[in-house]
Amino acid sequence: MKTIPGKKKKVAPVVRRKPFDKVEEQTKIKIVEEIKTGMTSCLGATRKYRVQGIR
């Protein structure tokens, strides 16, 4: 890829993500049950419930 002298590259703006939410104990149990039964994956639960990586 050639660069043209005098042209500046466009820089994508920095987008800040929302912080992860605090999760109650009952919600944690619900998430684990959904993963165990195969209703959702770990990544799916992370996105659905806005929690940090479940392993």
MMTF fields as JSON, N, C-alpha, C and O atoms, coordinates in Angstrom:
{
  "mmtfVersion": "1.0.0",
  "mmtfProducer": "UNKNOWN",
  "numBonds": 219,
  "numAtoms": 220,
  "numGroups": 55,
  "numChains": 1,
  "numModels": 1,
  "chainsPerModel": [1],
  "groupsPerChain": [55],
  "chainIdList": ["A"],
  "bondAtomList": [4, 2, 8, 6, 12, 10, 16, 14, 20, 18, 24, 22, 28, 26, 32, 30, 36, 34, 40, 38, 44, 42, 48, 46, 52, 50, 56, 54, 60, 58, 64, 62, 68, 66, 72, 70, 76, 74, 80, 78, 84, 82, 88, 86, 92, 90, 96, 94, 100, 98, 104, 102, 108, 106, 112, 110, 116, 114, 120, 118, 124, 122, 128, 126, 132, 130, 136, 134, 140, 138, 144, 142, 148, 146, 152, 150, 156, 154, 160, 158, 164, 162, 168, 166, 172, 170, 176, 174, 180, 178, 184, 182, 188, 186, 192, 190, 196, 194, 200, 198, 204, 202, 208, 206, 212, 210, 216, 214],
  "bondOrderList": [1, 1, 1, 1, 1, 1, 1, 1, 1, 1, 1, 1, 1, 1, 1, 1, 1, 1, 1, 1, 1, 1, 1, 1, 1, 1, 1, 1, 1, 1, 1, 1, 1, 1, 1, 1, 1, 1, 1, 1, 1, 1, 1, 1, 1, 1, 1, 1, 1, 1, 1, 1, 1, 1],
  "groupList": [{"groupName": "MET", "atomNameList": ["N", "CA", "C", "O"], "elementList": ["N", "C", "C", "O"], "formalChargeList": [0, 0, 0, 0], "bondAtomList": [1, 0, 2, 1, 3, 2], "bondOrderList": [1, 1, 2], "singleLetterCode": "M", "chemCompType": "L-PEPTIDE LINKING"}, {"groupName": "LYS", "atomNameList": ["N", "CA", "C", "O"], "elementList": ["N", "C", "C", "O"], "formalChargeList": [0, 0, 0, 0], "bondAtomList": [1, 0, 2, 1, 3, 2], "bondOrderList": [1, 1, 2], "singleLetterCode": "K", "chemCompType": "L-PEPTIDE LINKING"}, {"groupName": "THR", "atomNameList": ["N", "CA", "C", "O"], "elementList": ["N", "C", "C", "O"], "formalChargeList": [0, 0, 0, 0], "bondAtomList": [1, 0, 2, 1, 3, 2], "bondOrderList": [1, 1, 2], "singleLetterCode": "T", "chemCompType": "L-PEPTIDE LINKING"}, {"groupName": "ILE", "atomNameList": ["N", "CA", "C", "O"], "elementList": ["N", "C", "C", "O"], "formalChargeList": [0, 0, 0, 0], "bondAtomList": [1, 0, 2, 1, 3, 2], "bondOrderList": [1, 1, 2], "singleLetterCode": "I", "chemCompType": "L-PEPTIDE LINKING"}, {"groupName": "PRO", "atomNameList": ["N", "CA", "C", "O"], "elementList": ["N", "C", "C", "O"], "formalChargeList": [0, 0, 0, 0], "bondAtomList": [1, 0, 2, 1, 3, 2], "bondOrderList": [1, 1, 2], "singleLetterCode": "P", "chemCompType": "L-PEPTIDE LINKING"}, {"groupName": "GLY", "atomNameList": ["N", "CA", "C", "O"], "elementList": ["N", "C", "C", "O"], "formalChargeList": [0, 0, 0, 0], "bondAtomList": [1, 0, 2, 1, 3, 2], "bondOrderList": [1, 1, 2], "singleLetterCode": "G", "chemCompType": "PEPTIDE LINKING"}, {"groupName": "VAL", "atomNameList": ["N", "CA", "C", "O"], "elementList": ["N", "C", "C", "O"], "formalChargeList": [0, 0, 0, 0], "bondAtomList": [1, 0, 2, 1, 3, 2], "bondOrderList": [1, 1, 2], "singleLetterCode": "V", "chemCompType": "L-PEPTIDE LINKING"}, {"groupName": "ALA", "atomNameList": ["N", "CA", "C", "O"], "elementList": ["N", "C", "C", "O"], "formalChargeList": [0, 0, 0, 0], "bondAtomList": [1, 0, 2, 1, 3, 2], "bondOrderList": [1, 1, 2], "singleLetterCode": "A", "chemCompType": "L-PEPTIDE LINKING"}, {"groupName": "ARG", "atomNameList": ["N", "CA", "C", "O"], "elementList": ["N", "C", "C", "O"], "formalChargeList": [0, 0, 0, 0], "bondAtomList": [1, 0, 2, 1, 3, 2], "bondOrderList": [1, 1, 2], "singleLetterCode": "R", "chemCompType": "L-PEPTIDE LINKING"}, {"groupName": "PHE", "atomNameList": ["N", "CA", "C", "O"], "elementList": ["N", "C", "C", "O"], "formalChargeList": [0, 0, 0, 0], "bondAtomList": [1, 0, 2, 1, 3, 2], "bondOrderList": [1, 1, 2], "singleLetterCode": "F", "chemCompType": "L-PEPTIDE LINKING"}, {"groupName": "ASP", "atomNameList": ["N", "CA", "C", "O"], "elementList": ["N", "C", "C", "O"], "formalChargeList": [0, 0, 0, 0], "bondAtomList": [1, 0, 2, 1, 3, 2], "bondOrderList": [1, 1, 2], "singleLetterCode": "D", "chemCompType": "L-PEPTIDE LINKING"}, {"groupName": "GLU", "atomNameList": ["N", "CA", "C", "O"], "elementList": ["N", "C", "C", "O"], "formalChargeList": [0, 0, 0, 0], "bondAtomList": [1, 0, 2, 1, 3, 2], "bondOrderList": [1, 1, 2], "singleLetterCode": "E", "chemCompType": "L-PEPTIDE LINKING"}, {"groupName": "GLN", "atomNameList": ["N", "CA", "C", "O"], "elementList": ["N", "C", "C", "O"], "formalChargeList": [0, 0, 0, 0], "bondAtomList": [1, 0, 2, 1, 3, 2], "bondOrderList": [1, 1, 2], "singleLetterCode": "Q", "chemCompType": "L-PEPTIDE LINKING"}, {"groupName": "SER", "atomNameList": ["N", "CA", "C", "O"], "elementList": ["N", "C", "C", "O"], "formalChargeList": [0, 0, 0, 0], "bondAtomList": [1, 0, 2, 1, 3, 2], "bondOrderList": [1, 1, 2], "singleLetterCode": "S", "chemCompType": "L-PEPTIDE LINKING"}, {"groupName": "CYS", "atomNameList": ["N", "CA", "C", "O"], "elementList": ["N", "C", "C", "O"], "formalChargeList": [0, 0, 0, 0], "bondAtomList": [1, 0, 2, 1, 3, 2], "bondOrderList": [1, 1, 2], "singleLetterCode": "C", "chemCompType": "L-PEPTIDE LINKING"}, {"groupName": "LEU", "atomNameList": ["N", "CA", "C", "O"], "elementList": ["N", "C", "C", "O"], "formalChargeList": [0, 0, 0, 0], "bondAtomList": [1, 0, 2, 1, 3, 2], "bondOrderList": [1, 1, 2], "singleLetterCode": "L", "chemCompType": "L-PEPTIDE LINKING"}, {"groupName": "TYR", "atomNameList": ["N", "CA", "C", "O"], "elementList": ["N", "C", "C", "O"], "formalChargeList": [0, 0, 0, 0], "bondAtomList": [1, 0, 2, 1, 3, 2], "bondOrderList": [1, 1, 2], "singleLetterCode": "Y", "chemCompType": "L-PEPTIDE LINKING"}],
  "groupTypeList": [0, 1, 2, 3, 4, 5, 1, 1, 1, 1, 6, 7, 4, 6, 6, 8, 8, 1, 4, 9, 10, 1, 6, 11, 11, 12, 2, 1, 3, 1, 3, 6, 11, 11, 3, 1, 2, 5, 0, 2, 13, 14, 15, 5, 7, 2, 8, 1, 16, 8, 6, 12, 5, 3, 8],
  "groupIdList": [1, 2, 3, 4, 5, 6, 7, 8, 9, 10, 11, 12, 13, 14, 15, 16, 17, 18, 19, 20, 21, 22, 23, 24, 25, 26, 27, 28, 29, 30, 31, 32, 33, 34, 35, 36, 37, 38, 39, 40, 41, 42, 43, 44, 45, 46, 47, 48, 49, 50, 51, 52, 53, 54, 55],
  "secStructList": [7, 7, 7, 7, 6, 6, 7, 7, 7, 7, 7, 7, 7, 7, 7, 7, 7, 7, 7, 7, 7, 7, 7, 7, 2, 2, 2, 2, 2, 2, 2, 2, 2, 2, 2, 2, 2, 6, 1, 1, 7, 2, 2, 2, 2, 2, 2, 2, 2, 6, 7, 1, 7, 7, 7],
  "xCoordList": [0.838, 0.0, 0.884, 1.715, 0.717, 1.538, 0.913, -0.308, 1.773, 1.278, 1.587, 2.645, 0.673, 0.835, 1.402, 0.83, 2.534, 3.113, 2.122, 1.442, 2.052, 1.177, -0.221, -0.966, -0.588, -1.916, -1.779, -0.845, -2.711, -2.7, -3.701, -4.756, -3.348, -4.256, -5.364, -5.136, -6.565, -7.674, -7.518, -7.213, -7.731, -7.62, -9.018, -9.783, -9.345, -10.663, -10.761, -9.803, -11.914, -12.075, -12.079, -12.489, -11.626, -11.59, -12.996, -13.59, -13.517, -14.844, -14.68, -14.119, -15.164, -15.055, -16.247, -17.391, -15.955, -17.014, -17.614, -16.981, -18.841, -19.464, -18.792, -18.414, -18.641, -18.043, -18.987, -20.201, -18.414, -19.23, -20.044, -19.591, -21.249, -22.136, -21.825, -21.257, -22.205, -22.1, -23.233, -24.328, -22.978, -23.966, -24.34, -23.477, -25.651, -26.131, -25.903, -25.71, -25.928, -25.666, -26.673, -26.287, -27.956, -28.991, -28.751, -28.965, -28.309, -28.029, -26.84, -26.834, -25.838, -24.675, -25.087, -24.616, -25.965, -26.44, -27.207, -27.043, -28.039, -28.814, -27.89, -28.126, -26.838, -25.881, -25.196, -25.082, -24.744, -24.053, -24.985, -24.561, -26.241, -27.212, -27.434, -27.516, -27.533, -27.724, -26.538, -26.715, -25.334, -24.136, -24.089, -23.78, -24.397, -24.369, -25.359, -25.049, -26.562, -27.595, -27.408, -28.102, -26.482, -26.202, -27.088, -27.089, -27.841, -28.714, -27.899, -28.337, -26.715, -25.846, -24.39, -24.095, -23.494, -22.066, -21.511, -22.209, -20.271, -19.635, -19.58, -19.881, -19.193, -19.121, -20.514, -20.681, -21.498, -22.87, -23.377, -24.026, -23.083, -23.499, -22.792, -23.382, -21.532, -20.778, -21.444, -21.583, -21.851, -22.494, -23.91, -24.318, -24.657, -26.056, -26.198, -27.036, -25.379, -25.504, -24.504, -24.483, -23.678, -22.689, -21.799, -21.619, -21.254, -20.32, -18.968, -18.869, -17.948, -16.611, -16.399, -16.964, -15.591, -15.325, -15.609, -15.031, -16.499, -16.861, -16.054, -15.992, -15.447, -14.664, -14.962, -14.396],
  "yCoordList": [-1.166, 0.0, 1.229, 1.399, 2.068, 3.264, 4.41, 4.545, 5.222, 6.421, 7.624, 7.705, 8.528, 9.728, 10.818, 11.119, 11.413, 12.476, 13.626, 14.016, 14.159, 15.291, 14.888, 15.722, 13.635, 13.175, 12.549, 11.79, 12.872, 12.3, 11.157, 11.19, 10.144, 9.027, 9.456, 10.225, 8.947, 9.219, 8.328, 7.14, 8.92, 8.188, 8.006, 8.963, 6.768, 6.482, 7.106, 7.062, 7.686, 8.275, 7.19, 6.055, 7.549, 6.607, 6.511, 7.516, 5.291, 5.071, 4.357, 3.263, 4.969, 4.35, 3.44, 3.8, 2.249, 1.3, 1.608, 2.225, 1.169, 1.295, 0.295, -0.795, 0.652, -0.309, -1.484, -1.363, -2.615, -3.773, -3.498, -2.795, -4.056, -3.847, -4.82, -5.889, -4.436, -5.339, -6.349, -6.003, -7.586, -8.647, -9.216, -9.493, -9.387, -9.962, -11.473, -12.086, -12.052, -13.483, -14.33, -15.314, -13.965, -14.724, -14.699, -15.699, -13.561, -13.45, -14.32, -14.938, -14.371, -15.216, -16.679, -17.399, -17.109, -18.494, -18.76, -19.815, -17.817, -17.95, -18.078, -18.9, -17.257, -17.292, -18.652, -19.241, -19.146, -20.438, -21.557, -22.448, -21.527, -22.545, -22.514, -23.566, -21.32, -21.2, -21.788, -22.435, -21.563, -22.09, -23.616, -24.323, -24.122, -25.571, -26.32, -27.396, -25.754, -26.43, -26.247, -26.88, -25.395, -25.188, -24.148, -24.023, -23.402, -22.362, -21.219, -20.567, -20.983, -19.925, -20.331, -21.213, -19.678, -19.933, -18.913, -17.982, -19.093, -18.131, -16.743, -15.737, -16.709, -15.429, -14.812, -13.603, -15.635, -15.148, -14.564, -13.517, -15.24, -14.747, -13.437, -12.536, -13.35, -12.123, -10.943, -9.869, -11.15, -10.07, -9.792, -8.637, -10.86, -10.722, -10.013, -9.126, -10.409, -9.881, -8.772, -8.271, -8.387, -7.322, -7.583, -6.715, -8.781, -9.14, -9.435, -9.728, -9.353, -9.612, -11.113, -11.897, -11.511, -12.894, -13.956, -13.958, -14.853, -15.966, -17.17, -17.455, -17.867, -19.051, -20.168, -21.253],
  "zCoordList": [0.0, 0.0, 0.0, 0.892, -0.97, -1.083, -0.306, -0.228, 0.258, 0.925, 0.051, -0.573, 0.02, -0.786, 0.12, 1.167, -0.286, 0.545, 0.709, -0.241, 1.92, 2.178, 2.622, 3.136, 2.435, 2.874, 4.255, 4.516, 5.126, 6.472, 6.543, 5.91, 7.329, 7.533, 8.485, 9.419, 8.234, 9.135, 10.363, 10.259, 11.5, 12.755, 13.325, 13.44, 13.68, 14.253, 15.642, 16.413, 15.961, 17.292, 18.369, 18.122, 19.544, 20.659, 21.238, 21.63, 21.285, 21.839, 23.161, 23.225, 24.194, 25.518, 25.755, 25.476, 26.277, 26.589, 27.949, 28.806, 28.124, 29.431, 30.368, 29.939, 31.638, 32.567, 32.803, 32.643, 33.183, 33.491, 34.743, 35.647, 34.79, 35.926, 37.052, 36.827, 38.271, 39.413, 39.29, 38.848, 39.675, 39.504, 40.867, 41.699, 41.081, 42.335, 42.339, 41.289, 43.515, 43.678, 42.903, 42.273, 42.939, 42.231, 40.723, 40.037, 40.218, 38.788, 38.41, 37.345, 39.271, 39.015, 38.902, 38.022, 39.797, 39.777, 38.492, 37.878, 38.08, 36.847, 35.633, 34.747, 35.601, 34.488, 34.417, 33.342, 35.561, 35.604, 35.153, 34.416, 35.579, 35.159, 33.653, 33.019, 33.072, 31.626, 30.866, 29.834, 31.377, 30.717, 30.865, 29.906, 32.068, 32.312, 31.439, 30.928, 31.263, 30.48, 28.984, 28.188, 28.599, 27.185, 26.521, 25.297, 27.318, 26.75, 26.146, 25.198, 26.702, 26.211, 26.437, 27.243, 25.717, 25.917, 26.909, 27.311, 27.292, 28.199, 27.559, 28.201, 26.296, 25.594, 25.456, 25.62, 25.159, 25.043, 26.349, 26.356, 27.461, 28.773, 29.114, 29.709, 28.73, 28.98, 28.297, 28.882, 27.062, 26.312, 26.805, 26.925, 27.09, 27.494, 28.84, 28.996, 29.801, 31.152, 31.478, 32.602, 30.509, 30.681, 31.897, 32.751, 31.955, 33.019, 32.39, 31.199, 33.2, 32.699, 32.559, 33.321, 31.593, 31.233, 32.263, 33.35, 31.919, 32.791, 32.338, 31.142, 33.251, 32.903, 33.834, 33.699]
}
